[in-house]
């Protein structure tokens, strides 16, 4: 006769399945975080995603999502070395396949934008998914004047925002960025910037760019243009110096992509006039420093620019490319104190911005002007390589 099993069944809660995607979210105001979580829920199945946020939260606040607390960092406007280290450590612990890193203000990204960045590294064989933001013509000009054209010329990539604050990373890309960030392990260097595009190029990893539409970009706590330009440009210069063996080799630039739409133009006439005056004042007072960095032909070009009427003021693309390259060479050679060197670049950058404002006000699209600038950097790369190898060759 069959008998019933005398041992009662024991019900145990099953652990949640391992997520495929880790979403690392920077600290942000609660309303922005709520908007972001809503968009994430619309973009991905909840059981396939783990969200690590630096905001405090209550376990039952978002029952549809799996939330954990991420280590706190100081990523107020750009991802830092500490962010990349934390992302990879959590990715290892949670056994995910990919990481989506989202900076402050990422609640302004649509669900489609979030999906595209993450799906690229989950399903499309991409190691680094970079966003292409739609910004007003006179926004993000440090990126447009220096970061984009310099990265494009030296590393043969068309990534429009090489220091983007939102990234899709494969696990091996996350590991590489964490390894690069380990160089800045001391507390005083935890806020150092990492350059994902350059790392991907050096590693030979697959990289692609995705239109994500408008994005509210966070502003640094210190909005002093002197401090921002010196920090970002100095960091990129140092990374270029470290990777000189790679970018000196010939590389093929990918074909151009379809131009992205632009937001409405904003008038910058008043700001442009102030920048021109700042440049003219610097031309009178910084000749001694500039002459240590720039060759005679470039100084002659600046002399002509200093007496140009404000309405006609334009920094020629070839002149600006040569200036940036010569400052990069001086940074490498420590021709003068690096802090003083980057400070001497600021009025020249403001002159370029003033010319950009005049150019767009005259009817040329912002992107067309920036693409022309990037082409000038590419054309002058042989000069950069020659001066890097033989730094005294063009001092006459």
C-alpha positions as CSV (number, residue, x, y, z in Angstrom):
1,X,0.0,0.0,0.0
2,X,1.3,3.4,-0.9
3,X,1.8,5.7,2.0
4,X,2.0,9.5,2.1
5,X,5.5,11.1,2.4
6,X,5.7,11.9,6.1
7,X,8.3,14.7,5.4
8,X,6.5,17.9,4.7
9,X,7.6,20.0,1.7
10,X,9.8,22.9,2.6
11,X,9.1,26.1,0.7
12,X,12.2,28.2,0.0
13,X,12.4,31.6,-1.8
14,X,14.3,31.3,-5.0
15,X,17.1,33.8,-5.5
16,X,16.5,36.3,-8.2
17,X,18.1,35.3,-11.6
18,X,21.4,36.9,-12.4
19,X,20.9,40.1,-14.3
20,X,22.6,40.7,-17.7
21,X,22.9,44.4,-17.3
22,X,24.3,46.5,-14.5
23,X,23.1,50.1,-14.6
24,X,25.5,52.4,-12.6
25,X,23.7,55.7,-11.7
26,X,25.4,58.8,-10.4
27,X,23.9,60.8,-7.6
28,X,21.2,63.2,-8.7
29,X,18.1,65.0,-7.4
30,X,15.3,62.6,-6.5
31,X,12.9,63.8,-9.2
32,X,15.6,63.2,-11.9
33,X,16.3,59.7,-10.5
34,X,12.5,58.9,-10.5
35,X,12.3,59.9,-14.2
36,X,15.4,57.8,-15.0
37,X,14.0,54.7,-13.3
38,X,10.7,55.1,-15.2
39,X,12.6,55.2,-18.5
40,X,14.8,52.3,-17.5
41,X,11.7,50.3,-16.7
42,X,10.3,51.1,-20.1
43,X,13.6,50.2,-21.8
44,X,14.4,46.8,-20.3
45,X,12.8,43.8,-18.6
46,X,13.2,44.3,-14.8
47,X,14.5,40.8,-14.2
48,X,17.3,41.4,-16.7
49,X,18.6,44.6,-15.0
50,X,20.2,45.6,-11.8
51,X,20.4,49.3,-10.9
52,X,23.1,50.5,-8.6
53,X,22.4,54.1,-7.4
54,X,24.3,56.5,-5.2
55,X,21.0,57.9,-4.0
56,X,19.5,56.6,-0.7
57,X,16.4,54.6,-1.3
58,X,13.8,52.5,0.5
59,X,13.4,48.9,-0.5
60,X,9.7,49.2,-1.4
61,X,10.0,52.5,-3.3
62,X,10.4,50.8,-6.7
63,X,9.2,47.2,-6.3
64,X,9.4,46.6,-10.1
65,X,13.2,47.2,-10.1
66,X,16.1,45.5,-8.4
67,X,18.0,48.3,-6.7
68,X,21.3,48.3,-4.8
69,X,23.4,51.0,-3.3
70,X,26.5,52.0,-5.3
71,X,29.6,53.4,-3.6
72,X,29.5,57.2,-3.4
73,X,31.8,59.3,-5.6
74,X,32.3,62.9,-6.6
75,X,31.0,62.5,-10.2
76,X,29.3,65.9,-10.4
77,X,29.7,66.4,-14.2
78,X,32.0,63.7,-15.6
79,X,32.7,60.0,-14.6
80,X,35.8,59.7,-12.6
81,X,38.5,57.0,-12.0
82,X,36.6,55.9,-8.9
83,X,33.4,55.4,-10.9
84,X,35.1,53.0,-13.4
85,X,36.7,51.0,-10.6
86,X,33.4,50.7,-8.7
87,X,31.5,49.7,-11.9
88,X,33.8,46.8,-12.7
89,X,33.9,45.6,-9.1
90,X,30.1,45.5,-9.0
91,X,29.9,43.9,-12.4
92,X,32.2,41.1,-11.2
93,X,30.3,40.6,-8.0
94,X,26.9,40.5,-9.7
95,X,28.1,38.4,-12.7
96,X,26.6,40.7,-15.3
97,X,27.5,40.7,-19.0
98,X,27.5,44.5,-19.6
99,X,27.4,47.9,-17.8
100,X,25.5,51.0,-18.5
101,X,27.0,54.0,-16.8
102,X,24.7,57.0,-16.4
103,X,25.8,60.4,-15.2
104,X,23.9,63.2,-13.4
105,X,21.0,64.5,-15.3
106,X,20.5,61.2,-17.2
107,X,16.8,61.4,-16.4
108,X,16.6,63.6,-19.5
109,X,17.6,60.6,-21.7
110,X,14.7,58.8,-23.4
111,X,13.9,55.1,-22.9
112,X,15.0,54.6,-26.5
113,X,18.3,56.2,-25.9
114,X,19.0,54.0,-22.9
115,X,17.9,50.9,-24.8
116,X,20.2,51.7,-27.7
117,X,23.3,52.3,-25.5
118,X,22.7,49.1,-23.5
119,X,21.6,46.9,-26.3
120,X,24.8,47.7,-28.3
121,X,27.0,46.1,-25.6
122,X,24.5,43.3,-24.8
123,X,23.5,42.1,-28.2
124,X,25.5,43.9,-31.0
125,X,29.1,42.9,-30.3
126,X,30.1,46.4,-29.3
127,X,32.5,47.0,-26.5
128,X,32.0,50.7,-26.1
129,X,28.7,52.4,-26.9
130,X,29.1,56.2,-27.0
131,X,26.2,58.7,-27.1
132,X,25.9,61.5,-29.6
133,X,24.0,64.3,-27.9
134,X,21.9,67.0,-29.6
135,X,23.2,70.2,-28.0
136,X,22.6,73.9,-28.8
137,X,25.3,75.3,-31.2
138,X,27.2,77.2,-28.4
139,X,27.1,74.4,-25.8
140,X,30.0,72.0,-25.1
141,X,32.6,74.1,-26.9
142,X,35.6,72.8,-25.1
143,X,34.6,69.4,-26.5
144,X,34.1,70.9,-30.0
145,X,37.3,73.0,-30.1
146,X,39.7,70.6,-28.5
147,X,38.5,67.2,-27.4
148,X,36.7,66.1,-30.5
149,X,39.0,67.3,-33.2
150,X,42.2,66.2,-31.3
151,X,40.9,62.8,-30.5
152,X,39.6,62.3,-34.1
153,X,42.8,63.3,-35.7
154,X,45.2,61.3,-33.4
155,X,43.1,58.2,-32.7
156,X,41.1,58.1,-36.0
157,X,37.6,58.1,-34.5
158,X,34.6,60.2,-35.3
159,X,33.1,59.9,-31.7
160,X,31.7,63.4,-31.3
161,X,31.8,63.4,-27.5
162,X,34.9,61.5,-26.3
163,X,34.3,62.5,-22.7
164,X,30.6,61.6,-22.7
165,X,29.0,61.1,-19.3
166,X,26.8,58.1,-20.4
167,X,28.5,54.9,-21.6
168,X,27.6,51.4,-22.6
169,X,30.4,49.0,-21.7
170,X,31.0,45.3,-22.4
171,X,32.5,43.5,-19.4
172,X,36.0,43.5,-20.9
173,X,35.7,47.2,-21.7
174,X,34.7,47.8,-18.1
175,X,37.7,45.8,-16.9
176,X,40.1,47.8,-19.1
177,X,38.8,51.1,-17.9
178,X,39.0,50.0,-14.3
179,X,42.6,48.9,-14.9
180,X,43.4,52.4,-16.4
181,X,41.7,54.0,-13.5
182,X,43.8,52.0,-11.0
183,X,46.7,54.5,-11.8
184,X,44.7,57.0,-9.9
185,X,44.1,55.1,-6.7
186,X,45.1,57.7,-4.2
187,X,42.4,59.8,-2.6
188,X,43.7,63.0,-4.2
189,X,43.4,61.4,-7.7
190,X,40.1,59.6,-7.4
191,X,38.4,62.4,-9.4
192,X,40.8,62.0,-12.3
193,X,39.3,61.7,-15.8
194,X,39.5,58.5,-17.9
195,X,39.3,58.6,-21.7
196,X,37.3,55.5,-22.8
197,X,37.6,56.2,-26.6
198,X,41.4,56.2,-26.4
199,X,41.4,53.0,-24.3
200,X,39.1,51.3,-26.8
201,X,41.4,52.3,-29.7
202,X,44.5,51.0,-28.0
203,X,42.8,47.7,-27.1
204,X,41.4,47.2,-30.6
205,X,37.9,47.0,-29.1
206,X,34.7,47.6,-31.1
207,X,33.2,51.0,-30.6
208,X,30.1,52.7,-32.0
209,X,28.1,55.9,-31.6
210,X,24.3,56.3,-31.1
211,X,22.1,59.4,-31.5
212,X,20.4,59.9,-28.1
213,X,18.7,63.3,-28.8
214,X,18.8,66.3,-26.4
215,X,20.5,65.8,-23.0
216,X,20.6,68.1,-20.0
217,X,24.3,68.3,-19.3
218,X,25.4,68.7,-15.6
219,X,27.5,71.7,-14.8
220,X,30.7,71.5,-12.6
221,X,30.4,72.9,-9.1
222,X,33.2,75.3,-10.1
223,X,32.0,77.0,-13.3
224,X,35.3,78.9,-13.8
225,X,36.3,78.3,-17.4
226,X,40.0,78.5,-16.5
227,X,39.7,75.6,-14.1
228,X,37.5,73.5,-16.3
229,X,39.6,73.9,-19.5
230,X,42.9,73.3,-17.6
231,X,41.5,70.2,-16.0
232,X,40.0,68.6,-19.1
233,X,42.7,69.6,-21.6
234,X,45.5,68.7,-19.2
235,X,44.0,65.3,-18.7
236,X,43.6,64.6,-22.4
237,X,47.2,65.9,-23.1
238,X,48.5,63.5,-20.5
239,X,46.6,60.6,-21.9
240,X,47.8,61.4,-25.4
241,X,51.4,61.5,-24.1
242,X,50.9,58.0,-22.5
243,X,49.6,56.6,-25.8
244,X,52.0,58.1,-28.2
245,X,53.2,54.8,-29.5
246,X,49.7,54.1,-30.8
247,X,48.5,57.3,-32.3
248,X,51.8,57.9,-34.2
249,X,51.0,54.9,-36.4
250,X,48.8,55.5,-39.4
251,X,45.1,54.7,-38.9
252,X,42.1,54.8,-41.2
253,X,39.3,57.2,-40.2
254,X,35.9,55.6,-40.4
255,X,33.5,57.0,-43.1
256,X,31.5,60.0,-42.1
257,X,28.1,59.4,-40.5
258,X,24.8,61.1,-41.3
259,X,24.8,64.6,-39.8
260,X,22.7,64.9,-36.6
261,X,20.0,67.6,-36.3
262,X,20.8,70.7,-34.3
263,X,18.9,72.6,-31.7
264,X,17.9,76.2,-32.3
265,X,20.7,78.8,-32.5
266,X,21.2,81.1,-29.5
267,X,22.7,84.6,-30.0
268,X,26.1,85.0,-28.4
269,X,27.1,88.4,-29.8
270,X,27.7,90.0,-26.3
271,X,29.8,87.1,-25.0
272,X,31.8,87.0,-28.3
273,X,32.7,90.7,-27.9
274,X,34.0,90.1,-24.4
275,X,36.0,87.1,-25.5
276,X,37.7,89.2,-28.3
277,X,38.6,91.9,-25.8
278,X,40.0,89.2,-23.5
279,X,42.2,87.8,-26.3
280,X,43.4,91.3,-27.3
281,X,44.4,92.0,-23.7
282,X,46.2,88.6,-23.5
283,X,48.0,89.3,-26.8
284,X,49.5,92.4,-25.2
285,X,50.5,90.7,-22.0
286,X,51.3,87.0,-22.8
287,X,53.8,87.5,-25.7
288,X,56.7,86.2,-23.7
289,X,54.9,83.0,-22.8
290,X,53.4,82.4,-26.2
291,X,56.8,82.9,-27.9
292,X,58.1,80.0,-25.9
293,X,55.4,77.7,-27.2
294,X,54.4,78.9,-30.6
295,X,56.5,79.3,-33.8
296,X,56.9,82.7,-35.6
297,X,54.3,81.9,-38.2
298,X,51.7,81.2,-35.6
299,X,52.5,84.4,-33.7
300,X,52.2,86.3,-36.9
301,X,48.7,84.8,-37.4
302,X,47.7,85.9,-33.9
303,X,49.1,89.4,-34.6
304,X,46.8,89.7,-37.6
305,X,43.9,88.4,-35.6
306,X,44.4,90.9,-32.8
307,X,43.7,93.8,-35.1
308,X,40.8,92.2,-36.9
309,X,37.4,94.0,-36.6
310,X,35.1,92.3,-34.1
311,X,32.4,91.7,-36.7
312,X,34.9,89.9,-39.0
313,X,36.7,88.1,-36.2
314,X,37.4,84.5,-37.1
315,X,40.1,82.1,-35.8
316,X,41.2,80.2,-39.0
317,X,40.8,76.4,-38.6
318,X,44.4,75.8,-39.6
319,X,45.7,78.3,-37.1
320,X,43.8,76.9,-34.2
321,X,44.8,73.3,-35.0
322,X,48.5,74.4,-35.1
323,X,48.1,76.2,-31.7
324,X,46.6,73.1,-30.0
325,X,49.3,70.9,-31.4
326,X,52.1,73.2,-30.3
327,X,50.6,73.5,-26.8
328,X,50.5,69.7,-26.7
329,X,54.1,69.5,-27.6
330,X,55.0,72.1,-25.0
331,X,53.0,70.1,-22.4
332,X,55.1,67.0,-23.2
333,X,58.4,68.9,-23.1
334,X,57.4,70.9,-20.0
335,X,58.6,74.0,-21.8
336,X,57.0,76.0,-19.0
337,X,55.1,75.0,-15.8
338,X,52.1,73.0,-17.0
339,X,49.6,75.0,-15.0
340,X,50.9,78.3,-16.6
341,X,51.0,76.7,-20.0
342,X,47.3,75.7,-19.9
343,X,46.4,79.1,-18.5
344,X,48.1,80.7,-21.5
345,X,45.9,78.6,-23.8
346,X,42.6,80.0,-22.3
347,X,42.5,83.4,-24.1
348,X,43.4,81.6,-27.4
349,X,40.5,79.2,-26.8
350,X,38.2,82.2,-26.1
351,X,39.3,83.7,-29.4
352,X,38.3,80.5,-31.2
353,X,34.9,80.6,-29.4
354,X,34.4,84.2,-30.4
355,X,35.1,83.2,-34.0
356,X,32.8,80.3,-33.8
357,X,30.0,82.5,-32.5
358,X,30.5,84.9,-35.4
359,X,30.6,82.0,-37.9
360,X,27.3,80.5,-36.8
361,X,25.7,84.0,-36.5
362,X,26.6,84.5,-40.2
363,X,24.6,81.4,-41.2
364,X,27.1,78.5,-41.1
365,X,25.8,75.6,-39.1
366,X,27.7,74.9,-35.9
367,X,28.3,71.2,-36.9
368,X,29.6,72.2,-40.3
369,X,32.1,74.6,-38.7
370,X,33.3,72.0,-36.2
371,X,33.7,69.3,-38.9
372,X,35.8,71.8,-40.9
373,X,37.9,72.3,-37.8
374,X,38.3,68.5,-37.3
375,X,39.4,68.2,-40.9
376,X,42.1,70.8,-40.3
377,X,43.4,68.8,-37.3
378,X,43.6,65.7,-39.5
379,X,45.4,67.5,-42.3
380,X,48.0,68.8,-39.8
381,X,48.6,65.5,-38.0
382,X,52.0,65.0,-39.9
383,X,53.2,68.2,-38.3
384,X,52.2,66.9,-34.9
385,X,54.0,63.6,-35.4
386,X,57.1,65.3,-36.7
387,X,57.3,67.7,-33.8
388,X,56.7,64.9,-31.4
389,X,59.6,62.9,-32.7
390,X,61.9,65.9,-33.4
391,X,60.6,68.6,-31.1
392,X,63.3,71.2,-32.0
393,X,62.8,70.8,-35.8
394,X,60.3,73.7,-36.2
395,X,61.5,76.1,-33.6
396,X,62.9,78.6,-36.2
